[in-house]
């Protein structure tokens, strides 16, 4: 199952999206695809064998990539290298968890530090930031206690970790706050950053926008725009739970102050309930440079029935004083 899942991930989300300047990272899989193009052969089994080497730790394949847009894009891999929260051994359960490898985090840090102008665009298959109460719950589910303390406290910490694992499994906690080691590393990146970071994400069966910073007055901010286009059917229980927690729009946890961004109707005359959309939507994010180095980010949600799609909601953010070419970028 893991092998075929990664084969599908590569074929449909990796191959063809690569920046030619970084394709060497993906050379084993890319070589297989190029040879298949030349000879017209079915290479499913060849891909399976190559990816098995990754599963068994005998090869190191890269699944993240960059796209040289303006502003530039870093598409993160938050799937392949994550620590298992659900089938972990006792040793893995007690250890700090990761949603991306240390190597990928180091590459992301170098990529961020190498850019001094404009906002930085990241893509994550699952959200970094969740509505505040949900984010707080996942953060506490991933936090590990007394790992390096005296024996009695370590024993208590292990029992707590088992309970945390059961909660994570029952509530499907598999987003960034639940992976404590990666979370802290990313918070450190935001602390070091000289410019804002914009994250595009989805896969939570509802759509929203949220911001975060190290403190309320911190200049560099993290803005996240989430759109889940398809399969937004939620049970009444899950939707009611999400709506109830939305009464709290701001929280501080894990070193970040987080705040839900207002979501308005298309004419901007009314606020959408809970600042969350529960229907199928496609989002258009527009970054518009302004005088003085400021910029505006607007996310428009398009939805409807049949063949016609109309704007059904929008979020607009006027962001910090940063250098950005004075032209619109979609």
PyMOL commands that set and color helices and strands:
alter all, ss='L'
color gray80, all
select helices_A, chain A and resi 2-14+20-39+44-55+90-94+102-113+132-142+151-170+176-178+180-192+236-245+273-275+291-293
alter helices_A, ss='H'
color red, helices_A
select strands_A, chain A and resi 65-67+73-75+120-123+197-201+208-213+222-226+250-253+256-260+282-289+295-303+310-319+328-329
alter strands_A, ss='S'
color yellow, strands_A
deselect
rebuild
show_as cartoon
